[in-house]
Amino acid sequence: MENLTFFEIAKILISFAICAPSGHNSQPWKFQIVGNTIVISPDFSKRLEVVDSSDKELFISLGCALENMQIAATNYGYLSEYDYTDGKIVVTFTKSDNCAVDTLFGHIKERHTYRGSFTGEKIPQERIDALKSIDNGNGDCVRIFESGTPQADFICRQISEGNTIQMSDTAFKRELLSWMRFNKKHIAQTHNGLCYNVLGFPATPQPMGRTIVKMALNPKSQNKTDDKVNASASHFCILCSNGTSKKDYIALGKTLERVLLTVCGSGLSYNFSNQACEIPELTEKLRSELGISNYPAVTLRLGYGHTPKYYAPRASVEAVMEE
Ligand SMILES: Cc1cc2nc3c(=O)[nH]c(=O)nc-3n(C[C@H](O)[C@H](O)[C@H](O)COP(=O)(O)O)c2cc1C
């Protein structure tokens, strides 16, 4: 490790950054190594125009990638800081003899979004308190509600209302379908997207898969699936940003990634149920009903799950690097 140049270390750091989650596994990022910095840029060719027209989730995803990169840097003895200017995140690295390795480092590669129902077991309060204490330093970012409480029931109703709106929207469904990957060959062509094996479906030829999924994309069927997962969750977590700028979403993404790594690192599981945060009128309802003064941006379910058989694919480091 001692003999590696910064360029070589930077490529390793990028390999950790791209393990981050992203909406529809779109991986909307590009990286450039310049001197002792890595520049992270949004890849707008991966925008989710319909579900994320304001690029909120895109910048949250960039924040997750940034957090992975900064955590990984500590393992190689680098302190880092970042700045968001001219639409890009510039991360500056400084070699240090006093750099403690971030304890979340070991969980970056094992983190995954759990697909399926939870076991129903309750998460102990001390674990919930540990998650609540993760913050971006600016305020009240991580709210957690226990299943069965009026607040959690309200969140479930908003998820359901969100499904009814999204699954009745042809443009939403068309976009979602365009990110579905139906067989191995399809995955190998893209290295991104929502993959049949990760979601627990059998492989099918693309036209057949599209037809089957199209039939399943309706409010009734989606609500049936989500009701089952909601009922099995131990807690619901809403992550809130301090404002609505790109900078705020990047900061929230960093906090989100720390929450997700802590969840996976403590033997818990999570999945996203972001419908209500993707529809402004429902987000507003979440705010008023739950007494949230900042901005709900991500909803997670928490619980105990099982080890997945398949992980979501990623494009190679080379594919996301710019000259
Ligand atoms: C901001 C954001 C929003 C997301 N929203 C949803 C969602 O509403 N439903 C869902 O099933 N997954 C959602 N995801 C999870 C992605 O689909 C997942 O991260 C991606 O498929 C990669 O899989 P992995 O997290 O297992 O690596 C979201 C991820 C991010 C970062």
The ligand as an SDF file (V2000), in Angstrom:
LIG
                    3D

 31 33  0  0  0  0  0  0  0  0999 V2000
  -32.2260    8.1280   -3.1090 C   0  0  0  0  0  0  0  0  0  0  0  0
  -32.6090    6.6960   -3.3270 C   0  0  0  0  0  0  0  0  0  0  0  0
  -33.9570    6.3420   -3.4540 C   0  0  0  0  0  0  0  0  0  0  0  0
  -34.3230    5.0110   -3.6300 C   0  0  0  0  0  0  0  0  0  0  0  0
  -35.6580    4.6910   -3.7090 N   0  0  0  0  0  0  0  0  0  0  0  0
  -36.0310    3.3980   -3.8010 C   0  0  0  0  0  0  0  0  0  0  0  0
  -37.4140    3.0370   -3.7670 C   0  0  0  0  0  0  0  0  0  0  0  0
  -38.3060    3.8780   -3.6360 O   0  0  0  0  0  0  0  0  0  0  0  0
  -37.7290    1.7220   -3.8520 N   0  0  0  0  0  0  0  0  0  0  0  0
  -36.7790    0.7580   -3.9550 C   0  0  0  0  0  0  0  0  0  0  0  0
  -37.1270   -0.4310   -4.0180 O   0  0  0  0  0  0  0  0  0  0  0  0
  -35.4510    1.0620   -3.9600 N   0  0  0  0  0  0  0  0  0  0  0  0
  -35.0580    2.3590   -3.8850 C   0  0  0  0  0  0  0  0  0  0  0  0
  -33.7230    2.6780   -3.8540 N   0  0  0  0  0  0  0  0  0  0  0  0
  -32.7220    1.5850   -3.8080 C   0  0  0  0  0  0  0  0  0  0  0  0
  -32.0660    1.2970   -5.1460 C   0  0  0  0  0  0  0  0  0  0  0  0
  -32.9500    0.6380   -6.0030 O   0  0  0  0  0  0  0  0  0  0  0  0
  -30.7990    0.4590   -4.8920 C   0  0  0  0  0  0  0  0  0  0  0  0
  -29.8930    1.2280   -4.1600 O   0  0  0  0  0  0  0  0  0  0  0  0
  -30.1400   -0.0030   -6.1690 C   0  0  0  0  0  0  0  0  0  0  0  0
  -30.9640   -0.9090   -6.8600 O   0  0  0  0  0  0  0  0  0  0  0  0
  -28.7780   -0.6690   -5.9150 C   0  0  0  0  0  0  0  0  0  0  0  0
  -28.9280   -1.7730   -5.0610 O   0  0  0  0  0  0  0  0  0  0  0  0
  -28.1430   -1.8930   -3.6870 P   0  0  0  0  0  0  0  0  0  0  0  0
  -28.6090   -0.7640   -2.8210 O   0  0  0  0  0  0  0  0  0  0  0  0
  -28.5220   -3.2310   -3.1660 O   0  0  0  0  0  0  0  0  0  0  0  0
  -26.6760   -1.7740   -3.9750 O   0  0  0  0  0  0  0  0  0  0  0  0
  -33.3190    4.0080   -3.7060 C   0  0  0  0  0  0  0  0  0  0  0  0
  -31.9770    4.3650   -3.5810 C   0  0  0  0  0  0  0  0  0  0  0  0
  -31.6210    5.6970   -3.3880 C   0  0  0  0  0  0  0  0  0  0  0  0
  -30.1640    6.0690   -3.2290 C   0  0  0  0  0  0  0  0  0  0  0  0
  1  2  1  0
  2  3  1  0
  2 30  2  0
  3  4  2  0
  4  5  1  0
  4 28  1  0
  5  6  2  0
  6  7  1  0
  6 13  1  0
  7  8  2  0
  7  9  1  0
  9 10  1  0
 10 11  2  0
 10 12  1  0
 12 13  2  0
 13 14  1  0
 14 15  1  0
 14 28  1  0
 15 16  1  0
 16 17  1  0
 16 18  1  0
 18 19  1  0
 18 20  1  0
 20 21  1  0
 20 22  1  0
 22 23  1  0
 23 24  1  0
 24 25  2  0
 24 26  1  0
 24 27  1  0
 28 29  2  0
 29 30  1  0
 30 31  1  0
M  END
$$$$
